[in-house]
Amino acid sequence: MILKGAEINRYLARPDPTRPALLIYGQDAMRVALKRAEAVAALTGPNADEEMRLTRIAGSDLRKDQTLLRDAIKEVGFFPGQRVVLVEDAPDATAPAVEAAIDAWSHGDAAIVVTAGGLTKSSALRKLFQTHQTAVTAPIYDDPPGQDEIAAWLSAAGLREVPQAAMRDLVTLSRALDPGDFRQMVEKIGLYKHGDPTPLEPAEIALLAPSTVEAEVDDLIDIVAEGRTGDFGPLMRRIEAQGILPVTICIAALRHFRALHAASADPGGAQAGLSRLRPPIFGPRRDRMARQVQAWGMRNLEDALHHLLETDLQLRSATRAPQMPLIERALIRLAMMPRGSR
């Protein structure tokens, strides 16, 4: 049986223990590992490792000794419950050993779960599972998790109240982070909201999302973008005392104003443009930057980018001019620029 589309997630969440073997394969090792962990946990239930109901066999070992898998599925455990034999990173050369184990499998034996990397259509391992009447094949593609999958992860983490605005931000974030990082993010949200019955808010997601640059540099660039010149000096002195390099501040400012410019040019509006960026901007930060886009206008943002690019070239050149005063003067000029959608 070959699983397709939404069937893959549904089956891996509740695999059929009466089927002898499951193949999970895909190019992205992290996605395959996450799905493998989900399927094994659903088959065995809790405490499988402690109760010795989970046996792991490396694919390289099975290639050397083709009887390992067949012997492992026939072993009798000391504890009651479903047993699983996991063959990890199976090369194509293990196909004969896997086929022999499936042919020898009978009800009451351990379920076989095999993981592999990207398998071509001519792969012997893939052909074995796809043509077998009772074995199951689950190809894992590089698509980000969908809303239903994210909702299931949140539910497993103990979250039941997830408004649509928060879910929209989580879907956006899932497209920017690696699968493992996003899954850790969901677990972090579960810990953060443990014992808190209130719905998950976009502001909480933004608080827990991975940071891309130093928080105080972000605050400084917001001060510049919003023209709050009175707040500029004290924060600039604090950042300077921390030893953050002028070129780092300039790069952060360029990234910020490029994001504003891209959002200003988006036909769907500033909010849509910020959501489409990589990494995406979401939650209260997106609302704040959308207001900055509206205040500046495209032409003024182009002038700001031109000014920052000139400053960046000066910082990277052989000039002997003090670099911190150079970036400070550039940011003050930006903060004092007239705004408007000219």
Phi, psi and chi 1 to 4 in degrees:
 res  aa     phi    psi   chi1   chi2   chi3   chi4
   1 MET       -  130.3 -177.9  172.6   72.6      -
   2 ILE  -107.1  120.5  -53.7  171.9      -      -
   3 LEU   -81.3  145.1  -59.3  174.3      -      -
   4 LYS  -136.9  147.8  -63.3  178.9 -179.1  178.5
   5 GLY    53.7 -130.1      -      -      -      -
   6 ALA   -67.3  -18.8      -      -      -      -
   7 GLU   -60.0  -32.7  -68.3  177.4  -19.3      -
   8 ILE   -61.3  -52.6  -62.6  172.7      -      -
   9 ASN   -65.0  -39.2  -68.5  -30.3      -      -
  10 ARG   -65.1  -42.8  -74.6 -161.5  -62.7  -92.7
  11 TYR   -69.7  -44.4 -174.8   87.3      -      -
  12 LEU   -66.6  -24.5  -65.2 -178.4      -      -
  13 ALA   -73.7  -27.6      -      -      -      -
  14 ARG  -143.7   73.4  -63.2 -176.3   65.7 -178.0
  15 PRO   -65.0  152.4  -14.0   27.6      -      -
  16 ASP   -84.8  112.2 -176.1   -6.5      -      -
  17 PRO   -71.3  -10.1   25.4  -32.2      -      -
  18 THR   -85.0   -6.7   65.4      -      -      -
  19 ARG   -92.2  138.2  -69.0 -175.7  175.5  -89.9
  20 PRO   -71.8  -32.6   25.4  -34.6      -      -
  21 ALA  -149.4  148.7      -      -      -      -
  22 LEU  -132.3  128.3  165.9   65.8      -      -
  23 LEU  -107.1  124.4  170.3   65.1      -      -
  24 ILE  -117.6  118.9  -54.5  173.1      -      -
  25 TYR  -140.8  156.3   73.4   92.6      -      -
  26 GLY   173.8  163.6      -      -      -      -
  27 GLN   -69.8  -36.1  -67.2  -75.3   -3.9      -
  28 ASP   -87.8  108.3 -167.9  -47.5      -      -
  29 ALA   -61.8  -35.2      -      -      -      -
  30 MET   -67.8  -43.1  179.5   55.8   72.1      -
  31 ARG   -62.5  -41.9  -76.3 -176.9  167.4   88.9
  32 VAL   -62.7  -42.8  170.0      -      -      -
  33 ALA   -63.0  -40.5      -      -      -      -
  34 LEU   -65.3  -42.8  -72.1  171.2      -      -
  35 LYS   -68.9  -38.2  -67.8  -59.3 -179.4 -175.3
  36 ARG   -61.7  -45.1  177.3 -100.0  -62.8  158.5
  37 ALA   -62.1  -39.5      -      -      -      -
  38 GLU   -64.6  -44.9 -178.0  179.2   -4.8      -
  39 ALA   -67.0  -43.7      -      -      -      -
  40 VAL   -64.4  -42.7  169.3      -      -      -
  41 ALA   -63.3  -37.9      -      -      -      -
  42 ALA   -68.6  -34.8      -      -      -      -
  43 LEU   -73.1  -45.1  -79.1  167.6      -      -
  44 THR   -91.8  -26.6   62.2      -      -      -
  45 GLY    77.3 -170.7      -      -      -      -
  46 PRO   -72.8  159.1   26.5  -33.7      -      -
  47 ASN    64.8   26.4  -54.2  -41.1      -      -
  48 ALA   -65.7  -40.5      -      -      -      -
  49 ASP   -65.3  -46.7  -87.3  -40.1      -      -
  50 GLU   -64.5  -33.5  -65.0   86.4  -18.6      -
  51 GLU   -92.5    9.9  -63.6  176.2   -3.3      -
  52 MET    55.4   38.5  -64.0  176.3  -72.5      -
  53 ARG   -99.7    2.6  -68.1 -174.3  -70.1  110.0
  54 LEU  -124.2  119.1  175.3   60.4      -      -
  55 THR  -111.6  129.8  -57.2      -      -      -
  56 ARG  -107.9  133.1  -58.1  173.8 -172.3  -90.5
  57 ILE  -128.5  125.6  -60.3  175.1      -      -
  58 ALA   -72.2  140.8      -      -      -      -
  59 GLY   -58.2  -35.7      -      -      -      -
  60 SER   -66.0  -34.9   56.1      -      -      -
  61 ASP   -69.2  -38.3  -67.1  -21.4      -      -
  62 LEU   -67.4  -32.5 -176.6   58.5      -      -
  63 ARG   -66.1  -32.4 -175.1  172.3   55.9 -178.2
  64 LYS   -78.9  -36.8  -63.5  173.1 -174.3  175.2
  65 ASP  -129.6  101.1 -176.1   -6.7      -      -
  66 GLN   -76.5   -3.5  -60.5 -159.6   -2.8      -
  67 THR   -92.4   -8.9   64.7      -      -      -
  68 LEU   -57.0  -48.3  -79.0  176.2      -      -
  69 LEU   -68.7  -45.1  179.9   56.9      -      -
  70 ARG   -61.3  -40.4 -172.8  176.9   56.4 -166.2
  71 ASP   -68.2  -38.6  -67.9  -16.1      -      -
  72 ALA   -66.2  -38.3      -      -      -      -
  73 ILE   -72.1  -19.6   65.7  171.2      -      -
  74 LYS   -91.9   -9.1  -63.8  -67.3 -176.8 -179.2
  75 GLU   -62.5  149.0  -70.2  178.2   -5.6      -
  76 VAL  -102.5  124.4  178.0      -      -      -
  77 GLY   -81.8  161.7      -      -      -      -
  78 PHE   -83.9  -21.6  -68.2  103.8      -      -
  79 PHE  -113.2  149.2  -65.7   87.7      -      -
  80 PRO   -73.2  158.1   26.8  -33.9      -      -
  81 GLY   120.9  163.2      -      -      -      -
  82 GLN   -64.8  133.2  176.2   67.2   50.4      -
  83 ARG  -104.7  151.5  -66.3 -177.1  -58.6  111.5
  84 VAL  -134.5  136.9  168.5      -      -      -
  85 VAL  -109.6  119.7  178.7      -      -      -
  86 LEU  -105.0  121.8  173.0   62.0      -      -
  87 VAL  -103.8  113.0 -178.5      -      -      -
  88 GLU  -101.2  140.1  -62.1 -178.5  -77.1      -
  89 ASP    53.4   53.1  -60.0  -38.6      -      -
  90 ALA   -76.0  123.9      -      -      -      -
  91 PRO   -77.9  166.7   27.1  -31.4      -      -
  92 ASP   -60.9  -26.8 -140.0   34.1      -      -
  93 ALA   -68.1  -11.2      -      -      -      -
  94 THR   -84.8   -2.2   59.9      -      -      -
  95 ALA   -54.7  -45.3      -      -      -      -
  96 PRO   -61.1  -39.9  -24.5   34.9      -      -
  97 ALA   -66.7  -40.5      -      -      -      -
  98 VAL   -66.8  -40.8  174.8      -      -      -
  99 GLU   -63.0  -42.1 -176.7  174.9   16.4      -
 100 ALA   -62.3  -39.2      -      -      -      -
 101 ALA   -68.4  -40.3      -      -      -      -
 102 ILE   -64.8  -41.7  -66.2  175.3      -      -
 103 ASP   -63.9  -31.9  -70.3  -17.8      -      -
 104 ALA   -86.0   -8.7      -      -      -      -
 105 TRP   -70.2  140.8 -171.0   89.6      -      -
 106 SER  -140.6  163.0   58.7      -      -      -
 107 HIS   -58.2  133.1  -71.0  -72.6      -      -
 108 GLY   103.6  -17.7      -      -      -      -
 109 ASP   -76.8  165.4  -70.4  -15.5      -      -
 110 ALA   -67.4  142.1      -      -      -      -
 111 ALA   -71.5  146.4      -      -      -      -
 112 ILE  -104.0  126.3  -58.4  167.3      -      -
 113 VAL  -121.3  121.9  176.8      -      -      -
 114 VAL  -116.9  132.3  179.9      -      -      -
 115 THR  -116.8  147.6   64.9      -      -      -
 116 ALA  -151.4  164.9      -      -      -      -
 117 GLY   -79.6 -154.0      -      -      -      -
 118 GLY   -67.0  122.7      -      -      -      -
 119 LEU  -110.1  131.9  -61.2  176.0      -      -
 120 THR   -75.6  169.0   63.6      -      -      -
 121 LYS   -63.9  -26.9  -71.1 -176.3  178.6  179.3
 122 SER   -87.2    1.0   60.0      -      -      -
 123 SER   -59.8  131.9  159.3      -      -      -
 124 ALA   -65.7  -37.6      -      -      -      -
 125 LEU   -65.9  -43.6 -163.6   58.5      -      -
 126 ARG   -65.8  -43.1 -177.7  171.2  165.5 -179.0
 127 LYS   -62.6  -38.9  -76.5 -177.2  176.9  179.3
 128 LEU   -56.9  -50.4  166.0   64.0      -      -
 129 PHE   -72.9  -38.9  -84.2   81.3      -      -
 130 GLN   -70.0  -28.9  -71.6 -179.6  -16.0      -
 131 THR   -95.5   -9.8   57.6      -      -      -
 132 HIS   -75.3  142.4 -161.3  -81.2      -      -
 133 GLN   -72.2  -29.5  -69.5 -174.9  -14.3      -
 134 THR  -118.1  -14.5   54.8      -      -      -
 135 ALA   -75.6  159.1      -      -      -      -
 136 VAL  -123.3  137.6 -179.4      -      -      -
 137 THR  -115.5  127.9  -52.5      -      -      -
 138 ALA  -124.7   93.9      -      -      -      -
 139 PRO   -74.9  132.5   25.5  -29.7      -      -
 140 ILE  -107.3  117.7  -54.9  -58.7      -      -
 141 TYR   -94.7  172.2  -56.2  106.8      -      -
 142 ASP   -86.0   12.6  -68.9  -13.5      -      -
 143 ASP   -68.7  141.9  -58.6  -31.0      -      -
 144 PRO   -67.0  158.8   24.3  -32.9      -      -
 145 PRO   -62.8  143.6   22.0  -32.3      -      -
 146 GLY   -86.1  179.1      -      -      -      -
 147 GLN   -64.2  -39.4 -177.4  168.2  -34.9      -
 148 ASP   -63.7  -41.1  -69.7  -16.2      -      -
 149 GLU   -67.0  -42.5 -168.6  171.8    2.3      -
 150 ILE   -63.1  -41.1  -65.8  171.8      -      -
 151 ALA   -61.2  -38.4      -      -      -      -
 152 ALA   -66.4  -40.5      -      -      -      -
 153 TRP   -63.5  -43.0  -68.9  -11.0      -      -
 154 LEU   -63.4  -40.4  -70.1  168.4      -      -
 155 SER   -63.3  -41.3  178.1      -      -      -
 156 ALA   -64.6  -29.0      -      -      -      -
 157 ALA   -83.4   -0.4      -      -      -      -
 158 GLY    98.1    8.9      -      -      -      -
 159 LEU  -100.1  124.2  -84.7   79.8      -      -
 160 ARG  -111.1  -30.9  -59.1  -69.4 -173.0  -87.9
 161 GLU   -99.4   97.3  -65.7  -68.3  -32.0      -
 162 VAL  -127.1   97.8 -176.9      -      -      -
 163 PRO   -61.0  162.1  -19.7   31.6      -      -
 164 GLN   -61.4  -36.6 -169.4   57.1   42.1      -
 165 ALA   -63.5  -41.6      -      -      -      -
 166 ALA   -67.5  -41.1      -      -      -      -
 167 MET   -63.7  -38.4  179.7   58.7   74.8      -
 168 ARG   -61.2  -40.9 -176.1  173.7   59.3 -113.3
 169 ASP   -68.6  -36.0  -74.7  -11.5      -      -
 170 LEU   -67.3  -40.2  -75.7  170.0      -      -
 171 VAL   -62.6  -42.1  170.7      -      -      -
 172 THR   -62.3  -43.2  -59.3      -      -      -
 173 LEU   -66.7  -35.0 -170.8   60.7      -      -
 174 SER   -64.2  -24.4   73.4      -      -      -
 175 ARG   -83.0  -12.8  -65.8  170.0 -177.5  165.7
 176 ALA  -101.6  -27.1      -      -      -      -
 177 LEU   -98.0  155.5  -63.1  177.9      -      -
 178 ASP   -63.6  152.1  -70.2  -26.4      -      -
 179 PRO   -55.1  -43.3  -23.2   31.7      -      -
 180 GLY   -64.9  -40.2      -      -      -      -
 181 ASP   -64.9  -40.5  -67.6  -20.8      -      -
 182 PHE   -68.0  -39.6 -179.3   71.8      -      -
 183 ARG   -63.1  -39.7 -169.1   61.7 -175.7  -93.7
 184 GLN   -63.8  -36.2  -72.5 -177.8  -13.0      -
 185 MET   -62.1  -42.9  168.6   79.4 -177.9      -
 186 VAL   -63.1  -41.9  171.9      -      -      -
 187 GLU   -64.9  -36.9  -68.3  172.6   -1.3      -
 188 LYS   -64.5  -39.9 -172.1 -166.8  -61.3 -175.2
 189 ILE   -62.5  -41.3  -69.9  173.1      -      -
 190 GLY   -60.9  -41.8      -      -      -      -
 191 LEU   -67.4  -40.2  -70.0  171.6      -      -
 192 TYR   -63.6  -38.1  177.4   80.8      -      -
 193 LYS   -94.2    5.9  -65.9  -68.9  -73.3 -177.3
 194 HIS   -59.3  124.5 -179.5   69.4      -      -
 195 GLY    79.5    1.8      -      -      -      -
 196 ASP  -105.4  109.2 -178.1   -2.8      -      -
 197 PRO   -79.8   -7.2   30.0  -33.3      -      -
 198 THR   -72.4  151.5   61.4      -      -      -
 199 PRO   -61.4  150.8  -21.3   32.3      -      -
 200 LEU   -68.4  130.8  179.5   65.3      -      -
 201 GLU  -107.2  149.8  -63.2  -67.5  -24.1      -
 202 PRO   -55.7  -34.5  -27.2   35.2      -      -
 203 ALA   -64.2  -34.4      -      -      -      -
 204 GLU   -70.3  -36.9  -66.2  172.9  -45.1      -
 205 ILE   -63.8  -44.8  -63.0  171.9      -      -
 206 ALA   -61.6  -36.7      -      -      -      -
 207 LEU   -64.7  -36.3  175.9   68.0      -      -
 208 LEU   -93.9  -10.9  -62.5  170.3      -      -
 209 ALA   -67.2  149.3      -      -      -      -
 210 PRO   -59.5  138.4  -20.8   31.1      -      -
 211 SER   -81.5  145.3  -59.9      -      -      -
 212 THR  -101.1  -33.8   54.1      -      -      -
 213 VAL  -136.4  171.8  -66.1      -      -      -
 214 GLU   -59.5  136.4  -67.4   85.4  -11.7      -
 215 ALA   -60.5  -39.8      -      -      -      -
 216 GLU   -70.5  -31.9  -72.2 -162.4  -27.4      -
 217 VAL   -66.1  -40.8  174.5      -      -      -
 218 ASP   -57.5  -45.3  -82.9  -14.9      -      -
 219 ASP   -61.4  -40.1  -68.4  -19.0      -      -
 220 LEU   -63.1  -44.2 -179.7   71.2      -      -
 221 ILE   -66.3  -35.4  -54.2  -53.3      -      -
 222 ASP   -63.8  -40.4  -80.5  -29.8      -      -
 223 ILE   -59.0  -43.8  -74.3  171.9      -      -
 224 VAL   -64.4  -47.8  171.0      -      -      -
 225 ALA   -64.9  -25.9      -      -      -      -
 226 GLU   -99.5    2.7  -66.9  163.3    3.9      -
 227 GLY    67.2   27.8      -      -      -      -
 228 ARG   -89.8   73.0  -66.5 -173.1  -76.2  118.8
 229 THR   -63.3  -27.6   53.4      -      -      -
 230 GLY   -67.2  -24.9      -      -      -      -
 231 ASP   -93.0   -5.7  -61.4  -31.9      -      -
 232 PHE   -70.1  -50.0  179.6   83.9      -      -
 233 GLY   -57.4  -53.4      -      -      -      -
 234 PRO   -59.9  -41.5  -23.9   33.3      -      -
 235 LEU   -70.1  -37.0 -175.3   53.7      -      -
 236 MET   -62.0  -41.8 -171.3   70.0 -165.5      -
 237 ARG   -64.1  -38.3  -62.5  -75.3   75.9   78.1
 238 ARG   -67.6  -42.0 -167.5  157.7   66.4 -116.7
 239 ILE   -64.9  -39.9  -70.9  173.4      -      -
 240 GLU   -62.8  -39.5 -175.1  177.1    8.1      -
 241 ALA   -67.8  -24.8      -      -      -      -
 242 GLN   -77.9  -10.2  -68.3  173.5    6.9      -
 243 GLY    84.1   16.2      -      -      -      -
 244 ILE   -69.8  132.0  -63.5  175.1      -      -
 245 LEU   -69.9  143.6  -64.3  175.2      -      -
 246 PRO   -56.6  -38.9  -24.8   33.9      -      -
 247 VAL   -66.1  -30.2   69.6      -      -      -
 248 THR   -65.9  -41.0  -59.4      -      -      -
 249 ILE   -64.8  -41.2  -59.6  171.9      -      -
 250 CYS   -65.3  -41.7 -170.3      -      -      -
 251 ILE   -62.4  -42.1  -70.5  170.4      -      -
 252 ALA   -63.0  -40.9      -      -      -      -
 253 ALA   -65.9  -41.4      -      -      -      -
 254 LEU   -62.1  -43.7  -87.9  168.1      -      -
 255 ARG   -61.2  -42.6 -176.2 -173.1  -61.7  117.5
 256 HIS   -65.9  -47.8 -173.6   92.3      -      -
 257 PHE   -73.4  -28.4  -83.2   86.9      -      -
 258 ARG   -65.3  -39.0  -80.9  174.5  175.1  149.3
 259 ALA   -63.7  -43.3      -      -      -      -
 260 LEU   -62.0  -42.0  -63.2 -177.8      -      -
 261 HIS   -65.8  -43.7 -176.7  -96.8      -      -
 262 ALA   -61.8  -40.5      -      -      -      -
 263 ALA   -67.0  -35.9      -      -      -      -
 264 SER   -67.3  -25.2   71.8      -      -      -
 265 ALA   -93.1   -3.6      -      -      -      -
 266 ASP   -74.0  129.9 -166.5  -75.8      -      -
 267 PRO   -65.5  -20.8   20.4  -31.1      -      -
 268 GLY   -85.5   -1.0      -      -      -      -
 269 GLY   101.9  169.5      -      -      -      -
 270 ALA   -62.2  -42.8      -      -      -      -
 271 GLN   -60.9  -45.6  -68.6  -88.8   -1.1      -
 272 ALA   -65.4  -40.7      -      -      -      -
 273 GLY   -63.3  -41.2      -      -      -      -
 274 LEU   -67.1  -35.0  -68.6  166.4      -      -
 275 SER   -68.8  -26.2  -63.1      -      -      -
 276 ARG   -86.3   -8.3  -87.9 -168.1  -87.8  -90.7
 277 LEU   -68.3  160.0  -66.0  174.9      -      -
 278 ARG  -125.8  112.5  -68.3  -66.1  175.5  -92.4
 279 PRO   -70.7  151.1   27.2  -34.3      -      -
 280 PRO   -71.4  155.4   28.1  -34.3      -      -
 281 ILE  -102.4  131.1  -48.0  -63.3      -      -
 282 PHE  -146.9  170.4   57.4   91.6      -      -
 283 GLY    70.2 -155.1      -      -      -      -
 284 PRO   -58.3  -30.9  -23.2   33.4      -      -
 285 ARG   -62.6  -38.9  178.7  107.8 -176.1  115.3
 286 ARG   -64.3  -42.2 -179.4  177.2   55.6 -156.0
 287 ASP   -63.1  -40.5  -63.0  -24.2      -      -
 288 ARG   -65.6  -44.3 -176.5  175.3 -169.1  172.8
 289 MET   -70.4  -30.8  -69.9 -178.9   67.0      -
 290 ALA   -63.2  -38.5      -      -      -      -
 291 ARG   -66.5  -35.9  -69.5 -167.3  -64.9  -90.0
 292 GLN   -65.0  -41.3  -66.3  172.0    8.3      -
 293 VAL   -58.8  -45.4  170.2      -      -      -
 294 GLN   -64.7  -36.9 -172.9  175.5   12.0      -
 295 ALA   -71.0  -35.7      -      -      -      -
 296 TRP   -83.5  -50.3  -82.6   82.3      -      -
 297 GLY    83.2  155.3      -      -      -      -
 298 MET   -63.7  -45.0 -177.0 -179.2  -70.6      -
 299 ARG   -62.7  -42.7  -70.8  -71.5  -58.3  -82.5
 300 ASN   -66.1  -35.8  -77.0  -32.1      -      -
 301 LEU   -66.3  -36.0  -72.2  168.5      -      -
 302 GLU   -63.2  -42.1  -71.3  173.4   -4.0      -
 303 ASP   -62.7  -41.2  -68.5  -16.7      -      -
 304 ALA   -63.5  -43.3      -      -      -      -
 305 LEU   -63.5  -40.4  -78.0  172.7      -      -
 306 HIS   -61.4  -41.7  178.7   73.0      -      -
 307 HIS   -66.7  -41.2 -176.9   54.8      -      -
 308 LEU   -68.4  -37.0  -75.7  168.8      -      -
 309 LEU   -64.9  -39.5  -74.2  169.4      -      -
 310 GLU   -63.2  -42.7  -75.8 -172.8  -17.5      -
 311 THR   -63.8  -41.5  -55.6      -      -      -
 312 ASP   -60.9  -41.5 -174.1   52.8      -      -
 313 LEU   -64.6  -39.1  -71.8  173.5      -      -
 314 GLN   -65.4  -41.7  -74.3 -179.4  -78.2      -
 315 LEU   -63.8  -33.2  -70.8  171.1      -      -
 316 ARG   -91.2   -5.0  -63.1  171.8 -170.7  -91.0
 317 SER   -85.5 -178.2   68.9      -      -      -
 318 ALA   -86.7   15.0      -      -      -      -
 319 THR   -62.3  146.2  178.3      -      -      -
 320 ARG   -95.5    7.5  -65.3 -173.4  177.4 -178.7
 321 ALA   -65.1  139.3      -      -      -      -
 322 PRO   -56.4  128.3  -20.1   31.1      -      -
 323 GLN   -76.7  -38.8  -68.3 -161.7  -26.0      -
 324 MET   -64.6  -46.0 -168.7   57.7   81.4      -
 325 PRO   -60.2  -30.1  -25.8   35.7      -      -
 326 LEU   -65.2  -48.9 -167.4   64.9      -      -
 327 ILE   -71.8  -33.1 -175.9   62.8      -      -
 328 GLU   -63.9  -43.9 -176.6  173.0   -4.1      -
 329 ARG   -63.8  -39.8 -176.6  178.2   62.1 -176.2
 330 ALA   -63.9  -41.7      -      -      -      -
 331 LEU   -70.1  -36.5  -66.3  178.4      -      -
 332 ILE   -64.0  -40.9  -70.4  174.2      -      -
 333 ARG   -60.1  -40.4  -73.9 -177.6   60.9 -175.3
 334 LEU   -65.4  -43.1  -71.2 -175.9      -      -
 335 ALA   -62.8  -27.9      -      -      -      -
 336 MET   -97.1   -0.6  -61.9 -179.0   69.4      -
 337 MET   -63.8  142.3  -80.7 -179.6   64.5      -
 338 PRO   -67.3  142.9   23.2  -32.1      -      -
 339 ARG  -111.1  167.4  -72.5  156.2  177.6   75.2
 340 GLY   142.1  160.0      -      -      -      -
 341 SER   -91.9   53.8   55.2      -      -      -
 342 ARG   -76.8      -   62.1 -179.2  177.3   86.7
